[in-house]
Amino acid sequence: ESRADSEEEQGAASCEQYLERKNLLRQFLSSSLSLHHLQCHQQKIELLKKSYFYLEIEPKYVALRDESQVVHHADIFQLINPCQFQRMKLVGRNQTEIQLSLLTDLLERLERGREELSSYLESGDAVTFLSQWDLIMQRMSKLSEFLEKLISFQTPGKLHVKHRLVFPFEAERRGAALPDIKLALCAKAPPVFDRQESFAHKDGAKLKWFPENQESCLEQYELQIKLLASPTEVGYGRVQSITANRCVVRGLQPGRSYQFIIKRLVTHTLVFQKWHDSITLTTKPE
């Protein structure tokens, strides 16, 4: 009877341990590694892949002395060596591409890890589950590390200034102290056409777009307009800059199809962009 009681107690303890550990795994999969959270990370990564990446430089302005020894504030680019800055733009582009590639890889690892842990959870064999608990704990710990890296990589980081952007003699010649320059990457969401409020009429079109996940729309954009010509026709196109999130296009031909492409305006600090939104509209016939 004593032996039977002991075995019964051990069985109850094992059952309790099995339920506790299984519940711990279930909580991990339903919180940190839930399908909803992974889908949110997937959406953020897809948005980053479509985003425009720029170099931000600090300080933006520097104090210079003119020939009369009068101090005035000037743009930092008056001191920066253009060739060296182009090199740093290449470094920024490379870092952006690596970061986006790592984000994709980390998300895939998290998705595979979730599937693996879910298979342990679905197993009804308590003895096998308890015998594999150390392995499960290791996988949970590793996946937590991947998740932390994934979150940190979603924010563009700083750049180490590998090249001297301002030569000392140039700063001395301009009467400025040699600035401590810091570079960082920043991402701006891509502009996307509003499909419901963009339409064409007889000889023109009304277009509206918005930058995803951003409040300000009063930025500079480039709108490309292209006539979709037949093989026997000569195509027509034009490009215009707009500081707004909407415009009215005039001078289009009735009964013709046009492709409209919206981009952020290319600036000297742009280091990476591989995507743009486009919409095709057909004007009404006469």
C-alpha positions in Angstrom: 0.0 0.0 0.0 2.9 2.4 0.8 4.5 1.7 -2.5 1.2 2.2 -4.3 0.6 5.5 -2.5 4.1 6.6 -3.4 3.6 5.8 -7.1 0.3 7.6 -7.0 1.9 10.7 -5.5 4.7 10.6 -8.1 2.1 10.2 -10.8 0.1 13.2 -9.5 3.3 15.3 -9.3 4.3 14.4 -12.8 0.8 15.2 -14.1 0.8 18.6 -12.3 4.3 19.4 -13.7 3.2 18.4 -17.2 0.1 20.7 -17.0 2.2 23.6 -15.6 4.9 23.3 -18.2 2.4 22.9 -21.0 0.6 26.0 -19.8 3.8 27.9 -19.7 4.5 27.0 -23.3 0.9 27.8 -24.3 1.3 31.3 -22.8 4.6 31.9 -24.6 2.9 31.0 -28.0 -0.1 33.1 -27.3 1.8 36.2 -26.2 5.3 36.9 -27.4 5.0 34.5 -30.4 1.3 34.8 -31.2 0.2 34.7 -34.8 -1.2 38.2 -34.5 2.1 39.6 -33.3 4.0 37.8 -36.1 1.6 39.2 -38.6 2.1 42.7 -37.3 5.9 42.2 -37.6 5.4 40.9 -41.1 3.4 44.1 -42.0 6.1 46.3 -40.5 8.8 44.6 -42.4 6.9 44.8 -45.7 6.4 48.5 -45.1 10.1 49.0 -44.3 11.0 47.2 -47.6 8.9 49.8 -49.4 10.2 52.8 -47.4 12.7 55.5 -48.3 15.9 55.6 -46.3 17.8 58.8 -45.7 20.9 59.9 -43.9 20.3 62.3 -41.1 23.3 64.4 -40.1 23.9 66.2 -36.8 24.6 69.1 -36.4 22.6 70.5 -39.3 24.2 73.9 -39.0 27.6 75.3 -38.0 28.9 78.7 -37.1 31.1 80.3 -39.7 33.0 83.6 -39.8 33.1 85.6 -42.9 36.0 87.9 -44.0 34.7 90.6 -41.7 34.8 88.2 -38.8 31.0 88.2 -38.5 29.6 84.9 -37.3 26.7 83.4 -39.1 25.0 80.0 -39.2 25.5 78.0 -42.4 24.4 74.6 -43.6 26.7 71.8 -42.5 27.1 70.7 -46.1 29.1 73.8 -46.8 31.9 72.1 -44.9 31.3 68.5 -45.8 33.5 66.9 -48.5 31.0 65.7 -51.2 33.1 62.6 -52.2 33.4 61.4 -48.6 29.7 61.9 -48.1 28.9 59.8 -51.1 31.0 57.0 -49.5 29.0 57.3 -46.3 25.8 57.1 -48.4 27.1 53.8 -49.8 27.7 52.6 -46.3 24.2 53.6 -45.3 22.7 51.7 -48.3 24.7 48.6 -47.5 23.6 48.7 -43.9 20.0 49.2 -44.9 20.1 46.2 -47.2 21.7 44.0 -44.6 19.2 45.1 -42.0 16.2 44.4 -44.2 17.7 41.0 -45.1 18.2 40.2 -41.4 14.6 41.2 -40.6 13.3 38.7 -43.2 15.6 35.9 -41.9 14.6 36.5 -38.2 10.9 36.5 -39.0 11.3 33.2 -40.9 13.1 31.7 -37.9 10.4 32.8 -35.6 7.7 31.3 -37.7 9.5 28.0 -38.0 10.2 28.1 -34.2 6.5 28.7 -33.5 5.5 25.7 -35.7 8.1 23.5 -33.8 6.9 24.5 -30.4 3.2 24.1 -31.4 4.0 20.5 -32.3 5.2 19.9 -28.8 2.1 21.6 -27.4 -0.2 19.4 -29.6 1.5 16.2 -28.4 -0.5 14.3 -25.8 2.4 12.2 -24.6 3.2 13.6 -21.2 6.3 11.4 -20.7 7.9 12.5 -24.1 6.9 16.2 -23.4 8.6 16.2 -20.0 11.7 14.4 -21.3 12.1 17.2 -24.0 11.4 20.1 -21.7 15.1 21.2 -21.5 15.1 21.3 -25.3 11.8 23.3 -25.3 13.2 25.8 -22.8 16.3 26.3 -25.0 14.1 26.9 -28.1 11.9 29.4 -26.2 15.0 31.3 -24.9 16.5 31.4 -28.4 13.3 32.6 -30.0 13.0 35.3 -27.4 16.5 36.5 -28.4 15.4 36.5 -32.1 12.3 38.5 -31.2 14.3 41.1 -29.4 16.7 41.4 -32.4 13.7 41.6 -34.7 12.2 44.5 -32.8 15.5 46.4 -32.5 16.3 46.0 -36.2 12.9 47.6 -37.2 14.4 51.0 -36.2 17.2 52.2 -38.5 20.4 52.7 -36.5 23.4 55.0 -36.3 26.3 54.9 -38.7 29.9 54.9 -37.7 31.7 57.7 -39.6 34.4 55.8 -41.3 35.6 58.7 -43.4 36.6 62.2 -42.3 33.7 64.3 -43.7 35.2 67.6 -42.9 38.9 68.2 -43.3 40.5 70.3 -40.5 42.1 72.9 -42.9 38.7 73.5 -44.6 37.0 74.2 -41.2 39.9 76.4 -40.2 39.7 78.3 -43.5 36.0 79.0 -43.0 36.6 80.0 -39.4 34.6 77.2 -37.9 35.4 74.8 -35.1 35.7 71.2 -36.3 32.2 69.8 -35.7 31.5 66.4 -34.1 29.4 64.9 -36.9 27.0 62.1 -36.2 25.1 60.1 -38.9 22.0 58.0 -38.6 19.6 56.3 -40.9 15.9 57.3 -40.9 13.0 55.7 -42.7 10.1 57.5 -44.3 7.0 55.5 -45.3 6.2 55.3 -49.1 3.4 57.4 -50.6 0.4 55.3 -51.6 -2.5 56.3 -53.9 -5.9 56.6 -52.4 -7.8 54.3 -54.8 -11.2 55.6 -53.8 -10.5 59.3 -54.2 -8.3 59.1 -57.3 -10.2 59.1 -60.6 -10.0 60.4 -64.2 -12.5 62.6 -66.1 -12.7 63.6 -69.7 -9.4 65.6 -70.1 -7.7 65.3 -66.7 -7.5 63.4 -63.5 -7.8 64.0 -59.7 -5.2 62.2 -57.6 -4.7 61.8 -53.9 -2.1 59.8 -52.0 -1.0 59.5 -48.4 2.1 58.3 -46.7 1.4 55.2 -44.6 1.7 55.5 -40.8 2.6 59.2 -41.0 0.6 62.2 -40.1 2.2 64.9 -42.2 1.3 64.9 -45.9 2.8 68.3 -46.8 6.1 66.9 -48.1 7.7 67.0 -51.5 6.7 64.3 -54.0 7.4 63.4 -57.6 4.5 62.5 -59.8 5.2 60.8 -63.1 2.5 60.7 -65.8 2.7 58.3 -68.7 0.4 57.7 -71.6 -0.1 54.0 -72.2 0.4 54.1 -76.0 -0.2 51.3 -78.5 2.7 49.7 -80.3 2.2 52.1 -83.3 2.1 55.2 -81.2 4.7 57.4 -79.6 4.3 57.5 -75.8 3.9 60.7 -73.8 5.1 61.4 -70.3 6.0 64.1 -67.9 7.2 64.5 -64.4 6.2 67.2 -61.9 7.1 68.0 -58.3 4.3 68.6 -55.8 4.4 69.8 -52.2 1.0 68.3 -51.2 -0.8 65.0 -51.0 -3.1 65.6 -53.9 -3.2 67.3 -57.3 -5.3 67.8 -60.4 -3.7 66.7 -63.7 -4.9 68.6 -66.8 -4.3 68.3 -70.5 -5.0 64.6 -70.9 -6.6 63.0 -74.0 -10.2 61.7 -73.8 -10.6 57.9 -73.9 -7.0 57.1 -73.1 -5.3 55.2 -70.4 -2.6 56.8 -68.3 -0.2 55.4 -65.7 0.5 57.6 -62.7 3.5 56.9 -60.4 4.1 58.6 -57.1 7.4 58.8 -55.3 9.1 60.8 -52.6 11.3 63.5 -54.1 14.9 62.3 -54.4 17.2 64.4 -52.2 21.0 64.3 -51.7 20.6 62.4 -48.5 18.5 59.5 -50.0 20.4 56.2 -49.7 17.8 53.5 -50.5 14.5 53.0 -52.2 13.3 50.1 -54.3 9.5 50.5 -54.5 6.9 53.0 -55.7 3.1 53.0 -56.0 1.4 53.3 -59.4 -2.2 53.6 -60.6 -3.7 53.3 -64.1 -6.7 55.5 -64.9 -8.7 55.8 -68.2 -10.2 59.2 -69.1 -13.8 59.4 -70.3 -14.4 59.4 -74.0 -15.7 62.5 -75.8 
